[in-house]
Amino acid sequence: MNSVITNPISNIPVNEKSHVHGWTQIWRDQLGSCIDHKCTPKVKSYDRVYIDHGANFGGTLNLFGGATKEVLTVLISLLLVMILFRLIMICRIMAKCLRNVLVLIPHTKA
């Protein structure tokens, strides 16, 4: 399974000396993931997307420039990917349950 770490609200710094980048590097190493510094559309191609709120996250979002069209577009895009992923998982679970039910149904000869 491939995974990526990104932040849809603000960019993850590229400078490796940044403490915010260091925080993401720790998560990257622990999760075996890639880092997408700018939450590009490429995140849709990963099996799993981790949202990194950053080293200074205090529990609420801080939108310095406000809820711009760009921020909302990225958030909606990620939400759609999450919904699609959940639907795929639900379909897999239902298919597995159906296979288990079919095994329990006795086969009769016509």
C-alpha positions in Angstrom: 0.0 0.0 0.0 1.4 3.4 -0.9 0.7 6.5 1.2 1.4 10.2 1.3 1.5 12.9 3.9 0.3 16.4 3.0 -1.4 19.5 4.4 -4.3 20.9 2.5 -4.3 24.2 4.5 -0.7 25.3 4.3 2.3 24.0 2.5 4.8 21.6 4.3 8.1 23.4 4.2 10.8 22.0 1.8 13.7 23.3 4.0 14.9 20.3 5.9 16.1 22.5 8.8 12.5 23.7 9.4 11.0 22.3 12.6 7.7 21.8 10.8 9.4 19.8 8.1 11.2 17.8 10.8 7.9 16.9 12.3 6.6 15.7 8.9 9.9 13.7 8.4 9.3 11.9 11.7 5.8 10.9 10.5 7.1 10.0 7.1 9.7 7.6 8.6 7.2 6.1 11.0 4.5 5.5 8.3 6.8 4.7 5.4 5.1 7.4 3.4 6.0 10.1 0.8 5.6 13.8 1.4 3.6 16.0 -0.9 4.6 19.5 0.2 1.8 21.4 -1.6 -1.1 18.9 -1.6 -1.1 18.5 -5.3 -3.7 16.5 -7.2 -1.2 13.6 -7.2 -2.4 12.7 -3.7 -5.5 11.2 -5.3 -3.4 8.4 -6.8 -2.3 7.1 -3.3 -4.1 4.4 -1.4 -3.8 6.3 1.8 -3.5 10.1 2.5 -2.4 11.3 5.9 -3.2 14.9 6.8 -0.3 16.6 8.7 -1.6 19.6 10.5 2.0 20.6 11.5 4.1 20.8 14.6 2.2 23.8 15.9 -1.3 22.5 15.5 -3.4 23.5 18.5 -6.7 21.8 17.7 -8.2 24.5 15.4 -7.5 25.6 11.8 -5.7 28.9 11.3 -6.5 30.3 7.9 -4.4 33.4 7.6 -5.7 34.3 4.1 -9.2 33.1 4.9 -11.1 30.3 3.3 -10.0 31.0 -0.2 -11.3 29.2 -3.3 -8.0 27.3 -3.6 -8.2 26.0 0.0 -11.8 24.9 -0.4 -11.1 23.2 -3.7 -8.3 21.1 -2.1 -10.5 20.3 0.9 -13.4 19.2 -1.3 -11.1 17.2 -3.5 -9.7 15.3 -0.5 -13.2 14.8 0.9 -14.3 13.2 -2.4 -11.3 10.9 -2.4 -12.1 9.9 1.2 -15.8 9.2 0.3 -14.8 7.1 -2.7 -12.3 5.2 -0.6 -15.0 4.5 2.0 -17.5 3.3 -0.7 -14.9 0.9 -2.1 -14.2 -0.5 1.4 -17.9 -0.9 2.0 -18.4 -2.7 -1.3 -15.5 -5.1 -0.4 -17.0 -5.8 3.0 -20.4 -6.4 1.5 -18.9 -8.7 -1.1 -17.1 -10.7 1.6 -20.3 -11.0 3.6 -22.2 -12.1 0.6 -19.6 -14.8 -0.1 -19.9 -16.0 3.5 -23.7 -16.1 3.2 -23.6 -18.1 -0.1 -21.4 -20.6 1.5 -24.0 -21.2 4.2 -26.9 -21.6 1.8 -27.3 -25.4 1.0 -27.0 -26.2 -2.7 -30.0 -28.2 -4.0 -30.1 -30.2 -7.2 -32.8 -29.3 -9.7 
